[in-house]
Amino acid sequence: MWARWPGTDQNGAYRVVAVGPATVMLDGSGVVHVNGEPIPQTDRDGLRYERWGNRDIPVIPGGPTQERTSVPDSHLFLLSDARPVGGDGRVHGVIGDGEVLGTLGFIHPL
């Protein structure tokens, strides 16, 4: 999805990790937990993949961890697939669904 961060001039493409009401956490090993359940991960061919729906999506792990965060109703928690430099929800917090500028219709491998 394409979104803007309130109070900044930053916008970009991000993965929707949680739609409120929900909780999100990223542990020290980079595993994303939504409502207490870890998102499955595999490492292969030198890349890390997260399982979202029926697809394995490549991500670049790293960046800050995320303490347990509550996502209120009508809000989203977003993450970049390039986690070390993402400037995502770990930095800016949750966004209201009114900050969504558009959706992306393809998945591009790293």
C-alpha positions in Angstrom: 0.0 0.0 0.0 1.1 3.6 -0.6 0.7 5.7 2.6 1.8 9.0 4.1 3.0 9.4 7.7 1.0 12.1 9.5 2.9 15.2 10.5 5.7 14.5 8.0 6.4 14.8 4.3 7.3 11.1 4.1 5.2 8.6 2.0 6.0 5.3 0.4 5.1 1.7 -0.2 4.6 -0.5 2.8 3.2 -3.9 3.8 0.1 -3.8 5.9 1.0 -6.0 8.9 -2.1 -5.5 11.0 -5.5 -3.8 10.8 -7.0 -2.7 14.1 -8.0 -3.8 16.5 -4.8 -5.8 16.8 -1.4 -6.0 18.5 2.0 -6.1 16.8 5.5 -7.0 18.0 8.8 -7.6 16.3 11.2 -9.7 18.5 15.0 -9.5 18.7 15.3 -12.1 15.9 13.1 -10.1 13.5 10.0 -12.3 13.8 6.8 -10.3 13.3 4.0 -11.3 15.8 0.4 -10.3 15.1 -2.1 -10.9 17.9 0.5 -13.1 19.6 1.0 -15.3 16.6 4.4 -15.3 14.7 4.4 -14.8 11.0 6.1 -17.9 9.5 9.6 -17.3 8.2 12.1 -19.3 6.1 15.7 -18.5 5.1 16.8 -19.8 1.7 19.2 -18.8 -1.0 20.6 -16.1 1.3 17.2 -14.3 1.7 14.6 -14.3 4.4 11.0 -14.9 3.4 7.8 -14.2 5.4 4.6 -16.1 4.7 1.8 -13.6 4.0 -1.4 -15.4 2.9 -0.3 -18.0 0.3 2.9 -16.2 -0.7 6.5 -16.1 0.5 7.6 -12.5 0.4 11.3 -11.7 0.5 12.3 -9.2 3.2 15.6 -7.6 4.3 15.7 -8.3 8.0 17.1 -5.8 10.6 16.3 -2.5 12.0 14.7 -1.8 15.4 12.6 -4.2 17.3 9.0 -3.2 18.2 7.6 -3.5 21.6 4.0 -4.8 21.8 1.9 -2.1 20.0 -1.8 -1.8 20.1 -3.4 -1.0 16.7 -6.8 0.7 17.3 -9.9 0.3 15.2 -9.6 2.0 11.8 -5.8 2.1 12.0 -3.0 0.2 10.4 0.5 -1.0 11.3 2.8 -0.9 8.3 6.3 -2.3 7.7 8.8 -1.9 4.9 10.2 -5.0 3.3 13.7 -3.3 3.6 13.5 -3.3 7.4 16.9 -1.7 8.2 16.0 1.5 6.3 12.2 1.3 6.2 11.2 4.4 8.2 8.0 2.4 8.9 5.6 1.8 11.8 8.4 1.1 14.2 9.4 4.8 13.8 6.1 6.5 13.1 3.6 4.3 14.9 0.2 3.4 13.6 -1.7 5.4 10.9 -5.3 6.0 10.4 -6.9 4.4 7.4 -7.4 7.9 5.9 -3.7 8.2 5.4 -3.7 5.4 2.7 -3.0 7.0 -0.7 -3.4 3.9 -2.8 -2.7 0.2 -3.2 -0.1 -1.7 -5.1 -1.1 -4.4 -7.5 2.1 -6.4 -7.9 4.9 -8.0 -5.9 8.4 -7.4 -7.1 11.1 -9.7 -5.8 14.2 -8.2 -4.2 
